[in-house]
Amino acid sequence: NRSLGEGIKARLGEGNKNWVEELPYVPWAHRTMIKSSHGDTPFFLTYGTEAVIPAEIGMPTYRTTVVDVVNNDEELRLNLDLLEERRELAAINEASNDASHAVAGGKLGPKWEGPYEVTDALGNGAYKLRSTDGTMLPRTWNVTNIKRCYL
């Protein structure tokens, strides 16, 4: 995963030594960082609650002291119900994001399609085309959009 590799490089800085000691921190940072594609952390989408960082466990913070033990279970159940909706939305966003990065599109896609055979010149630069399997293309094409192909 590219983002994990970049995280390891960032943690190591200039000195590439002691990467073994730094390795556990990289996945933790990756799991607790909000992703722009769906607006949630992977930790939240997995467990239904935000992660409590180790510093908050050792030293009480507002977030850890205001926990109401009686209502905590009910709030967790509600969060888990809402989590399923957020997971579905994240999956939809990810699928639409993947669809916008089509494999054959963009710079790496083909510049032209075809080859086609010109069957009729209609005038004013308009032509009717036929594919190599004999099916006619449904619309006419202007000469500016046609490129000569030598087979």
N, C-alpha and C positions, 0 to 999 in steps of 0.2 A: 504494500500500500504506500503510495507516494507520500501522503501526509504523515505517516509514521516515520518514514525515512527522513523527511524534512524535520520532524520533531526531534529525532535522534541527533541530527546534525546541529540543530539549534541548542540542545542541551550540552553537547560536547564543546561547542565553540571552536576555538583554534586548536586546542589540545585534544587529540583523538584518543587519549588514554582514558582508562577507567570507564569505558562505555558499558561494561557489565553492571556497574553500580548505578548508572543513570537509566538503564533500560526499563525498570519497572515504572518510572515516572512518566514515560512517554505514553503508554496506553491509558494511564489514568487521566492524563491531560486530554487525550483524544476523546475519551468517553464522557468527560465532564464539560467539554467545550460546546457551546451552542452552535449548531450547524445552520448556515444561512439558507440551505435548501428547504428546511422544514421548520426552523425556528425553535427546535428543542434539542436537548442533549441526547446522545445515544443511551446514556444511563437512564434518563427519565423514560424514554420509549421502551426500555427493557423492564424496569422495576416499578414504574408508576410514581416515583417520587424523586426529587433531586438528591444527589449524593451529599452526605455530610462529610466535609473534608476532615482529614485527621487533626488539623489544628483546632477545629470546633469541638472535637470529642474531648481533648485534654483540657481546654480552657473554655468555660461556659460563655456562650454568646446569646444574644437575644433570640436567635433562631432555635437554639437548643433549650433555653430556659422557659420559653412560652408554650412548650408542648403540654397539652392537656391530656394526661394519661387516660382519663375516662373517655373522652371523645376521639382519641387518636385512632382507635380501630375503625370507628364509623367514617372518619375522614379518609382513612386509607382505602376503605371499600368504595367510597365515592370517587376518589382519585383513580382507582383501578377501572371503574366504569367509564370515566372520562378518558382514560388512557387508551382504551380500544378505539375510540373515535379519533384521537390524535394519531394513533398508529396508522389508521386507515388514511387520514389526510396526508400523513408523511409518505405513505406508499404511493398515493395518487400524485403528489408533488414530484416524487422521485421518478415515477413512470413518465410524467409529462416532461420532466427535465431530460430524461434519457431519450424520449422521442424527438426532442428538439435538436439532439445531437445525432442525427441519423448517420449510419455507417457510410452510405454512399453519397452523402451530401457535402456541401461546402467546397473548400479548396481541393480536396482530394477526390471529389466526384468527377465523373466523365464530363468533358466539355461539350460533347455533341452526342446525339442519339442517332440511331440508324444502323446501317445505310437504308435509304429509301430510293425508290425509282420515281421519276417524274412521269406522270401519266397524261397530264393535260395542262397546257398553259392557258390561263383564263384572261390574261391581259393585265396591265398595270402592275406587273411583277407578282401576280398571284398564281400559285401552282397547286395542283392536286397531286398527292403523293400516295405511293403504295409500298408496303413493307416487303421484305424479301420472301415472306411466306404467302404473299398475294392478297392480304387484307388491305383495304383502302383506309387511309387515315380519315377521321371524321370531319376535319376542317381543312380549309386551304391554308397555305403557307406563303409568306412573302419572301421574295428573293433575298432580302437582307438577312433572313433567318436560315437560309439554306447554304450549305457549303459543298462544293464539288468533291466527290469521292471516287477514286480510281480503284477498281477491283481487278 
